[in-house]
Amino acid sequence: MENRWVYFIAGILLIAVLSFFLSTGIFKQSTTSQPGIKKLQVTVSFYPLYFFSSQIGGDKAEVRNITPAGSEPHDHEPTTQDIARIENSNMLVLNGAVETWGDKIKDNLKGKNVKIVIAGENLFIKELVKNGEKIQDPHVWLDPQLAKKQVQKITEGYVEIDPANTIYYQDNQKKLNQKLDDLDNQIKLGLKLCKQKDIITSHAAFAYLTARYGLNQVAISGLSPNAEPSAQRLVEIANFVKQNNIKYIFFEKLVSPKLSETIANEVGAETLLLDPIEGLSNEDMKRGKDYFTVMQENLKNLQTALECTL
């Protein structure tokens, strides 16, 4: 009986001691013993900026894309909730020339402690004329070398708002730049020996890509994927395809493939996907797709359409 009481008292003492150690955190791992470090809040306007900002910010930033998955960003307008999110962010990353709401939100942020990064600033060298007005081409992220310049601007933004982690952000930038250089080299080699140089695209999103790799873009629509081409333009495209023996017409994921399919049917060509990476669907992201995997798929389809020797 006495032994039972001894064991009982010893058990109570053991529980008390364990409770003390647990409450003081002595048995906790070092990663959880410190108060949670608050992550930087970064808001971006659409997918490529989300990917680049996430890669650079790593585990020190929570990056949120205000363009819903699977949505086309050209005509997207931020909701009231998006605006509140932006105003409570440490940094807002825009591309420029895509966000019709960009100037307005910049005015709203005056006096607020939100760093604004325009990742495409001073990079827009391509432009189209619409109704007598020059319109800048925003699709610089499709050229890996111009994408590196966007990455540089985003990195500078992180360093400005969080200088204590400068080395961390710059290391992430170096890793991302190396991947972009590798991609650039893969595309150069992959498109080095091709019978064709002309690509027919659903909208004029690929001028930077084609300029970098010596190709010629012939776009059905203008810079906005939702722009309706004239009947005359469709006839011109069909004639160009026939005259140059083009076998493939490119379409995109986030907009209707109808125009590309119509021309393909008219001239006896096939259709292929060429993705401007303006957004990924939830399904794409669940399957592990990202900027680099989509660019690899684009390269593969370009090689098919241009009849490249691998």
N, C-alpha and C positions, 0 to 999 in steps of 0.2 A: 504493500500500500504506500509506504513511504517513497519507494522508487517511482511509483506513478506520479506522486506529487512533485517529485524532483524533475521528472520529464516534463510535466505540465508547466511548471514554473520556468524551466529552461526554454521550452517552446515559446512561451509568452515573451521572454526576454529576447529570444532570437528574432521574433517578429518585430518587436519594438526597435531593435538595432537596425534591421533591414529597412524598416519604414523611415528611420532617421536618415540613413545613407541615401535612400531613394529621393527623399524630400530635399536633401541638400545637393542632389545631382552628382554625387561622387561616382556612381556607377554608370552615368550617362556618357555617350561618346562625345568627343570634343566638338563635333560638328553641330551637336544639338544642345550643348551645355551653355552656349552663348545665346543671348537674345537674338531672334531672327533679324538678319540684315535685310533692310527694305530694298527691294530691287528698283532700279530706275524704271519709270513709266515712259515708254516710247510708243508713239502712235504714227502709223504710216498710211499713205493713201491707197496703195495697191501692192500686188504680190511681189514683183522684183525687189522693191524697197523693203518689204517685209523680210524676204529671204536674206538680203545683204545685211540689214540691221540686226537680224537674229544671229547671224554668223559672227558679227563683230561684237555684239553685246553679250553673247554667251549667257552664262548663268548670272550675270550681273544686271540683266535687263529683262523686263517683261514687255514684249513687243506685240502690239495689236494692230491688225489690218482692218481699216474701217470699210473697205469694199468687201461685201460678203463673198464667200467661196462660190466659184462658178459664175460670178457676175462680171460684166464688162465695165471697166472703170471710166471710160470716156464720158459717159453721161450720168455717172453716179453722183448723187448729192448726199452729203452727210446728214444723218438724222439729228434730232435734238440730243439724243443720247450720245451720238458720236461727238458732237460739239462739246458737250460737257466733259467727255473723256479727253478730248484734245486740250481743253482749258486746264485740266488737272494733270497734264503730262509734264514730264521734264523736257521732252523733246518731240517735235513734230517733223517728220521727214516727208517732203513732197518731191515729186519729180520735176514739176514745171511743165507747162504746155499741155498737160492732160487734165489737171484739176481746174474745172471752170470756176470752182468756188474758192480757189486758193487765195486770190487777192482779198476777198471779203474776210476770210478767216484770219489772214495776217493782220488786217485792221482790227479785228476783234481781240487779237492777242497783244496788242500794244499795251504796255504797262503791266503785263503778266509775265511771270518768270518761266517762260516756255521758249526753249531754244528752237529756232526754225532753220532747218537745213533744206535747201533746194538742190537736190542731188544732181539735177541735169543742168544747172546754171552754167552758162558759157560753153555748153557742149553742143547746142543745137545748131548744126551747120547745114542741115538739110531743111528745105522749106518748099511748100507748094503755094500756088496762087489760087485763091478762091474768091470769086466776085471782085477781082481787082485787089484783094488784100492778101499779103503774104502771111502764111500760117506756118509756124515752126513745127518741125517733125520731132515728136518727143521720144521716139523709140530707141534711144541710145543704148539701153541695156542689152540689146541684141548683138552689139559689137563688144566682145570680151574686153578689148582694150579701153573702150569708153566706159564700160562697166567698172573697170578698175578706178577710173576717175570719180565715178559715183561713190565707190567704196571709200575712196580717200576723203571725200567730203563728209560722209557719214561718220567715219572714224574721227575726224576733226571735231565733229559735233559731240561725240561721246567724251573725248578728251577735255573739251571745254566745260562740260557740265559735271564731269567726274575726274578731275586731274589726278587724283590719288591712284587711279587704276590705269594710267596712261600706258604703261608697258603691256598690261593685259590686252587692251584694245588694239594696240599696235601689233602685238604678236598674232592676234586673230586676223588682223588685216593682212599680214604677211602670208598666212596660211591660205586665206581666201584668194589673194592675188596669185599665188602659185597655182591654184586650181584654175583660175581664169587664164593664166598663161598656158597651162597644159591644154585647156579647151581650145584656145586660139591656135595652138600648134596642130592639134588634131583636125581642126576644120581646114587649116591650110593644106595639110597633107591629104586629107580626104577629098578635097575639091581641086587638087592639082591637075589631074588628068581627066577632063570631062569633055564629051562631045558638044554639049550645049552650054550656053552661058545665060540664056534668057529664062526667067521664071515668071509665071503668071500667078499673081497673088490676089486674094479676095479684097484686101485693102492695102494701102500704101504704108505698111508697117516695117518694111525690110530694107529701106534705103541704106541705113548704116551697115547692116550685115552684108548687103550686096556690094557696097563700095569697098568694104574691107577685103573682100575675097574675090574681087574682079568679076562680079556677076551683074546682070541687068534685070532690074525689077520692072515688070509691066503690071500695073495694078488695075483691077476692075473698078474699085471704088477709091475714094480719096483717103485722107488721114483718119477720118471717122469711119469705123466699120459699118455703121448704120446708114451711111450716105448712099442714096440710090443713083447709080450711073444712068446716063442718058441712053436712049436706044442707039444713038450714033456711036457712043462709046462701046457698047456691046458688039456692034458690027465691026468696029476697028479691032477690038480684041480678037474676035473670031478670025478675021482676015490675017492678023499677025500670027496667030497660032498655025493657021494653014500654011502660010508662006514660009514659016521657019520650022516646020515639021516638029512642032512641040507636042509631046505625047501625054503630058500631065498638067492638070490645073489644080492649084493649091486651094484648100479651104481652111477654115479655122474652127476651133471648138466652141467658142463663146458666142458666135454669131451664126445665123442661118447659112448653110452651105448651098442654098438654092441657086444663087447666081453662078457660082463655080460649076455646079452640076448642070445648069442650063447650057453654059458655053461648052462644057465637056461633051454633052450629048449632041450639041450642034456640030461639033467638029470631029467627033469620034475619038475623043481623048479620054483618059481616065482621071480620077481625082485622088489627091494625096493630102494628108494633113501637114500644114506648116504652122506651127504654134508661135504667136508673138509673145507668149508667156505673160499676158496681161492679168491673168488670174488662173488659179487651179481649182478644180472642183473638190469637194470633200472626198469623193471616191479616189481621185488622183492622189491626194495627200495620204489617204489610208493605205494606198498601195506603195507609198514611199517615194512618190515622184517629187522632184524639186527642180530648181532652175537648171542644174547641170544635167539631170536625166532627160529633161525635155529638150535641151539643146542637143544632146546626143541623138535623140529621136529625130529632131529636125535635120541634123547632118545626114542621118541614114536616108531620110526621104529625099533630101536634096541630091544625094548620090544616085538614087534611083531615077529621079526626074531628069537629071542632067547627064545620065548615062556615063557615070564616072568609072574609071578603071581603078579597082581597089588594090 
